[in-house]
Amino acid sequence: MPHITLPTDAPGIRGPLAFRPDAAKHLLGLAETILRQPASLEPGERETIAAWTSHLNGCKFCMKSHAAAARAWLGSERSAALDRLLAAEDADGFSPKMQALLELSRALQGCVLGVTPEHVARARAAGASDHDIHDTVLITAAFCMYNRYVEGLGTREAEEHEYELTGRRLRDQGYAPGRD
Amino acid sequence: MPHITLPTDAPGIRGPLAFRPDAAKHLLGLAETILRQPASLEPGERETIAAWTSHLNGCKFCMKSHAAAARAWLGSERSAALDRLLAAEDADGFSPKMQALLELSRALQGCVLGVTPEHVARARAAGASDHDIHDTVLITAAFCMYNRYVEGLGTREAEEHEYELTGRRLRDQGYAPGRD
């Protein structure tokens, strides 16, 4: 049971979004912008950072939803790497740049003050641009919000078979308000 | 020095917002919605939760900016209570409902999975509504994002004399995109 009465019993963030549509517009617009609009990192890489942050935060609904979205974008080789990342926190199979960005993301997820110049230097040495670093920071930060919104209101997980469909829908149709 | 080259040397979140205007639109729209639009909690109470979360996260720019906004809304008696809250983590002087919501906020700031049914029951016993609980969760969650965006990119604090002016501007003009 969620902690408050929500207008729908849909899983995860969908109940809270329906409770407060004026906030939902911005929450969904932000997700669309940072995960799916053209950027220096591919959408599959950005969804990987979203799933990784959600994994580290223990938010299973967001982790499974965004892992499914990442798999929908990534080829089979990198999908296998994603599975290892989320199962064993082993980033083998990702590019050195992604590995350094995932470390930076982990530092920021764990602590607001966690990113050091060394994290940034390692990412740059592996080829990360200002845009790559910015987007890694903002995606990690945003999922420290979305995860708390989902868990802080005590929402439920989706059924296991629902996530793959969600992932393909997020790839194909995105996060625009009005989608369900 | 921030970790990336930002288009302005303005303090805190203003540089990151200028770096990525398409995301800034949603980040500012969300702040306007959750902090300043009509809701069951007064704007001064919602700014207090924003300042409290930022204090717990160690983000001085956000803490000082939103404490100043809270003081601009609250009367002198509750501004003195806010000062005690941020200096000594002592919520004396706030209503029992606000004290329970600040405890719920602290639990969620510390851990994505930190809110228990007991936190919610204590808030309800002190008179909190579904809207009060929802907004406390979303504001706390959002500042776990804004704080990471500001600190994860290594931005600088404002000068001490700037915060009071910022607080009054946030009360009078809000967070709408296009303000500086």
Interface residues (C-beta under 8 A of the other chain):
Chain A: H3 I4 T5 P16 F19 R20 D22 A23 K25 H26 L27 G29 L30 T33 I34 Q37 N57 G58 C59 L108 V112 L113 G114 V115 P117 V120 D130 I133 H134 V137 L138 T140 A141 A142 C144 M145 Y146 N147 R148 Y149 E151 G152 L153 G154
Chain B: H3 I4 T5 P16 F19 R20 D22 A23 K25 H26 L27 G29 L30 T33 I34 Q37 N57 G58 C59 L108 V112 L113 G114 V115 P117 V120 D130 I133 H134 V137 L138 T140 A141 A142 C144 M145 Y146 N147 R148 Y149 E151 G152 L153 G154
